[in-house]
Amino acid sequence: MILVNTDYIAGKDLEMLGLVKGSTIQSKHMGKDLAQGLKSLVGGELTSYNEMMSEARDLATRRMVAEAEALGADAVVNIRYASAAVMQGAAEVMAYGTAVRFL
């Protein structure tokens, strides 16, 4: 499966199959959330949240790819990511794009 953030793939003619997406809502357990809250008082990278968001993007991407594969897609073009806070310490991450088949 080819994944790109452009609306084309060089040298390929594409048939658009439709929008595909994947999402997840993730949080860290209370202990890590508390530790990261204290870290935010002194500044610096919040590594626990960084890891959480990276894992969330990976899972959302895998779910998007699964949806594209179910449509018989060869690639997903014009991929975008969006995130939003759902509650303190929890975030939703969505990956979306256009599933395409090579002609």
C-alpha positions in Angstrom: 0.0 0.0 0.0 1.4 3.4 -1.0 0.7 6.3 1.3 1.3 9.8 0.2 0.2 13.3 1.1 0.1 14.5 -2.5 -3.0 14.2 -4.7 -1.1 12.1 -7.3 1.5 9.4 -7.6 4.1 10.2 -10.3 3.7 7.9 -13.4 0.4 6.4 -12.3 -3.2 7.0 -13.5 -5.6 6.7 -10.6 -9.2 5.7 -10.1 -10.6 7.3 -7.0 -12.5 4.9 -4.8 -13.5 7.3 -2.0 -12.6 8.7 1.4 -11.0 6.4 3.9 -10.3 7.2 7.5 -9.1 5.8 10.8 -9.2 7.2 14.3 -8.5 6.4 17.9 -8.8 8.1 21.2 -5.9 7.6 23.6 -4.9 8.6 27.1 -2.1 7.9 29.5 -2.7 6.3 32.9 -3.2 8.6 35.9 0.4 8.2 37.2 2.0 9.3 33.9 -0.6 12.1 33.5 0.3 13.4 36.9 4.0 13.2 36.2 3.6 15.0 32.9 1.5 17.7 34.6 4.4 18.4 37.0 6.9 18.4 34.1 4.8 21.1 32.4 5.5 23.4 35.4 9.2 23.4 34.7 9.1 23.1 30.9 10.6 20.7 28.5 9.3 17.9 26.2 6.4 15.9 27.5 7.8 12.5 26.3 5.0 10.4 27.6 2.4 12.5 25.6 4.7 12.5 22.6 4.8 8.7 22.7 1.0 8.6 23.2 0.4 10.8 20.1 2.9 8.8 18.0 1.1 5.5 18.9 -2.2 7.1 18.2 -1.1 8.3 14.7 0.2 4.8 13.9 -3.0 3.1 15.0 -5.2 5.7 13.1 -3.0 5.1 10.0 -3.4 1.3 10.2 -7.1 1.6 10.5 -7.3 3.9 7.5 -5.2 1.5 5.5 -7.5 -1.4 6.5 -10.5 0.6 5.2 -8.6 1.3 1.9 -7.7 -2.4 1.5 -11.3 -3.4 2.0 -12.1 -1.2 -1.0 -9.4 -2.9 -3.1 -7.2 0.2 -3.1 -3.5 0.2 -4.2 -2.8 3.5 -2.5 -4.1 6.3 -0.3 -3.4 9.8 -1.6 -3.8 13.3 0.0 -3.4 11.9 3.5 -4.0 14.3 6.4 -4.0 14.0 10.1 -6.1 15.9 12.7 -6.2 15.8 16.4 -8.4 17.1 19.2 -8.4 17.0 22.9 -11.4 15.0 24.1 -10.7 15.6 27.8 -7.7 16.4 29.9 -5.0 13.8 29.2 -6.9 12.2 26.2 -6.8 13.0 22.6 -8.4 11.8 19.4 -6.3 11.4 16.3 -7.8 10.9 12.9 -6.0 10.0 9.6 -7.9 10.4 6.4 -7.3 10.4 2.7 -8.6 9.2 -0.7 -8.3 5.5 -1.6 -7.2 5.0 -5.2 -6.7 2.1 -7.6 -4.1 2.1 -10.3 -5.4 2.0 -13.9 
